[in-house]
Amino acid sequence: MQVESGVIDYDQTIASIWPEFGVRGKDSFTVRDALTHRVGLADLPGDAAPSSWATGSG
């Protein structure tokens, strides 16, 4: 829905949405990479609420 509404693009880097993600060489991974499971998250901070994942806040 975010792509269809023009909020994000499949080829947009994740770091452009979530700057902290781009550390340690992950700055070139795209939304498409994440959706096709070519990139992963080893761990999320304990205070990362699922309700904030879609908005990029919190």
C-alpha positions in Angstrom: 0.0 0.0 0.0 2.9 2.4 0.8 4.3 1.8 -2.7 0.9 2.1 -4.4 0.3 5.4 -2.7 3.7 6.8 -3.6 5.1 7.0 -0.1 8.0 4.7 -0.8 9.5 2.9 -3.8 10.7 -0.7 -4.1 14.1 0.5 -5.2 14.5 3.1 -2.5 17.2 2.4 0.1 16.1 1.3 3.5 18.6 3.8 4.9 16.7 6.7 3.3 13.7 5.7 5.4 15.5 4.4 8.5 19.0 6.1 8.6 20.2 3.9 11.4 19.8 0.8 9.2 22.5 2.1 6.9 25.4 1.5 9.3 28.1 -1.2 8.8 27.7 -1.5 5.0 24.0 -1.9 4.8 23.4 1.5 3.2 22.7 0.1 -0.3 20.0 -2.4 0.6 16.6 -1.5 -0.9 13.0 -2.0 0.2 12.9 -4.7 -2.6 15.9 -6.5 -1.0 14.0 -6.6 2.3 10.8 -7.9 0.7 12.6 -10.6 -1.1 14.5 -11.7 2.0 18.0 -10.7 0.7 18.6 -8.6 3.9 17.7 -9.3 7.5 17.5 -7.9 10.9 19.6 -9.6 13.5 17.9 -7.9 16.4 15.6 -5.0 17.0 15.8 -2.8 20.1 13.7 -4.1 23.0 11.6 -0.9 23.0 10.8 -1.2 19.2 7.0 -1.3 19.2 5.5 -3.1 16.1 3.1 -0.3 15.7 6.0 2.1 14.9 7.6 -0.2 12.2 5.4 1.0 9.4 5.9 4.7 10.2 9.6 4.6 10.9 9.1 6.4 14.3 9.7 5.1 17.8 
